[in-house]
Protein backbone atom coordinates (compact mmCIF):
# COMPACT_ATOMS: atom_id res chain seq x y z
CA UNK A 1 0.00 0.00 0.00
CA UNK A 2 1.34 3.40 -0.93
CA UNK A 3 1.51 6.32 1.46
CA UNK A 4 -1.06 8.18 -0.65
CA UNK A 5 -3.51 5.28 -0.50
CA UNK A 6 -2.98 4.89 3.23
CA UNK A 7 -3.64 8.61 3.74
CA UNK A 8 -6.88 8.44 1.74
CA UNK A 9 -8.11 5.43 3.76
CA UNK A 10 -7.31 7.14 7.07
CA UNK A 11 -9.07 10.32 5.94
CA UNK A 12 -12.13 8.29 4.93
CA UNK A 13 -12.35 6.88 8.47
CA UNK A 14 -12.67 10.42 9.81
CA UNK A 15 -15.30 11.28 7.19
CA UNK A 16 -17.32 8.14 8.05
CA UNK A 17 -17.00 8.55 11.83
CA UNK A 18 -20.38 10.21 12.40
CA UNK A 19 -22.16 7.46 10.49
CA UNK A 20 -20.19 4.70 12.25
CA UNK A 21 -20.18 6.08 15.81
CA UNK A 22 -23.27 8.30 15.91
CA UNK A 23 -23.71 10.66 18.84
CA UNK A 24 -20.52 9.47 20.53
CA UNK A 25 -18.45 10.89 17.68
CA UNK A 26 -20.64 13.98 17.30
CA UNK A 27 -20.24 14.83 21.00
CA UNK A 28 -16.49 14.17 20.96
CA UNK A 29 -16.05 16.21 17.77
CA UNK A 30 -18.12 19.11 19.11
CA UNK A 31 -16.18 19.01 22.39
CA UNK A 32 -12.94 19.28 20.43
CA UNK A 33 -14.29 22.31 18.56
CA UNK A 34 -15.52 23.84 21.85
CA UNK A 35 -12.18 23.30 23.62
CA UNK A 36 -10.31 24.71 20.63
CA UNK A 37 -12.42 27.88 20.62
CA UNK A 38 -12.93 28.29 24.37
CA UNK A 39 -10.33 30.98 24.76
CA UNK A 40 -9.50 33.57 22.12
CA UNK A 41 -7.02 35.80 23.94
CA UNK A 42 -6.17 36.04 27.64
CA UNK A 43 -6.92 39.27 29.45
CA UNK A 44 -4.39 38.56 32.18
CA UNK A 45 -0.95 36.99 32.38
CA UNK A 46 -1.45 33.23 32.49
CA UNK A 47 1.51 31.70 30.65
CA UNK A 48 1.38 28.29 32.34
CA UNK A 49 -2.37 28.01 31.86
CA UNK A 50 -1.98 28.73 28.14
CA UNK A 51 0.67 25.99 27.88
CA UNK A 52 -1.52 23.41 29.63
CA UNK A 53 -4.58 24.61 27.69
CA UNK A 54 -2.64 24.06 24.46
CA UNK A 55 -1.84 20.51 25.61
CA UNK A 56 -5.51 19.96 26.48
CA UNK A 57 -6.59 20.94 22.97
CA UNK A 58 -3.94 18.82 21.31
CA UNK A 59 -4.53 15.67 23.33
CA UNK A 60 -8.31 15.84 23.08
CA UNK A 61 -8.11 16.19 19.31
CA UNK A 62 -5.57 13.37 19.06
CA UNK A 63 -7.73 11.13 21.23
CA UNK A 64 -10.77 11.67 18.99
CA UNK A 65 -8.78 11.07 15.80
CA UNK A 66 -7.03 8.01 17.26
CA UNK A 67 -10.39 6.55 18.30
CA UNK A 68 -11.81 7.02 14.81
CA UNK A 69 -8.71 5.45 13.29
CA UNK A 70 -9.17 2.51 15.71
CA UNK A 71 -5.88 3.09 17.50
CA UNK A 72 -7.31 2.18 20.91
CA UNK A 73 -4.15 2.32 22.99
CA UNK A 74 -3.06 5.64 21.53
CA UNK A 75 -6.56 7.08 22.01
CA UNK A 76 -6.57 6.11 25.68
CA UNK A 77 -3.09 7.48 26.28
CA UNK A 78 -4.10 10.75 24.64
CA UNK A 79 -7.28 10.88 26.73
CA UNK A 80 -5.24 10.37 29.89
CA UNK A 81 -2.83 13.16 28.87
CA UNK A 82 -5.88 15.36 28.20
CA UNK A 83 -7.16 14.73 31.74
CA UNK A 84 -3.75 15.44 33.27
CA UNK A 85 -3.35 18.64 31.25
CA UNK A 86 -6.84 19.73 32.28
CA UNK A 87 -6.07 19.30 35.99
CA UNK A 88 -2.80 21.19 35.65
CA UNK A 89 -4.44 23.94 33.59
CA UNK A 90 -7.07 24.48 36.27
CA UNK A 91 -4.44 24.55 39.01
CA UNK A 92 -2.18 26.94 37.12
CA UNK A 93 -5.09 29.28 36.43
CA UNK A 94 -6.03 29.38 40.10
CA UNK A 95 -2.42 29.68 41.29
CA UNK A 96 -0.51 32.33 39.38
CA UNK A 97 2.70 31.46 41.24
CA UNK A 98 4.67 29.32 38.81
CA UNK A 99 6.86 27.73 41.49
CA UNK A 100 4.85 24.50 41.37
CA UNK A 101 6.07 23.95 37.81
CA UNK A 102 9.08 26.15 37.12
CA UNK A 103 11.24 28.77 38.79
CA UNK A 104 11.80 31.28 36.02
CA UNK A 105 14.55 33.10 37.90
CA UNK A 106 16.75 30.04 38.45
CA UNK A 107 15.51 28.08 35.44
CA UNK A 108 14.80 25.03 37.62
CA UNK A 109 11.91 22.87 36.46
CA UNK A 110 9.99 21.14 39.24
CA UNK A 111 9.37 17.41 39.36
CA UNK A 112 6.36 16.78 37.11
CA UNK A 113 4.86 14.07 39.34
CA UNK A 114 5.05 16.27 42.43
CA UNK A 115 3.55 19.21 40.54
CA UNK A 116 0.68 17.09 39.23
CA UNK A 117 0.12 15.57 42.66
CA UNK A 118 -0.26 19.06 44.13
CA UNK A 119 -2.70 19.99 41.36
CA UNK A 120 -4.78 16.84 41.95
CA UNK A 121 -4.80 17.42 45.70
CA UNK A 122 -6.04 20.98 45.17
CA UNK A 123 -8.67 19.79 42.70
CA UNK A 124 -9.83 17.16 45.20
CA UNK A 125 -10.21 19.79 47.93
CA UNK A 126 -11.88 22.50 45.84
CA UNK A 127 -13.85 20.52 43.25
CA UNK A 128 -14.41 17.05 44.71
CA UNK A 129 -17.01 15.93 42.15
CA UNK A 130 -14.83 16.84 39.19
CA UNK A 131 -11.79 15.35 40.87
CA UNK A 132 -13.61 12.05 41.46
CA UNK A 133 -14.80 12.01 37.84
CA UNK A 134 -11.24 12.48 36.57
CA UNK A 135 -9.95 9.76 38.93
CA UNK A 136 -12.64 7.35 37.74
CA UNK A 137 -11.82 8.00 34.08
CA UNK A 138 -8.10 7.57 34.69
CA UNK A 139 -8.71 4.32 36.58
CA UNK A 140 -10.90 3.04 33.74
CA UNK A 141 -8.18 3.88 31.24
CA UNK A 142 -5.48 2.27 33.42
CA UNK A 143 -7.55 -0.92 33.82
CA UNK A 144 -7.65 -1.35 30.06
Buried (B, 14 or more C-beta within 10 A) or exposed (E): EEEEEEEEEEEEEBEEBBEEBEEEBEEBBEEBEEBEEEEEEEEEEBBBBBBBBEBBBBBBBBBBBBBBBEBEEBBBBBBBBBBBBBBBBBBBBEBEEBEBBBEEEEEEEBEEEEBBEBBBEBBBEEBEEBBEEBBEBBEEBEEE
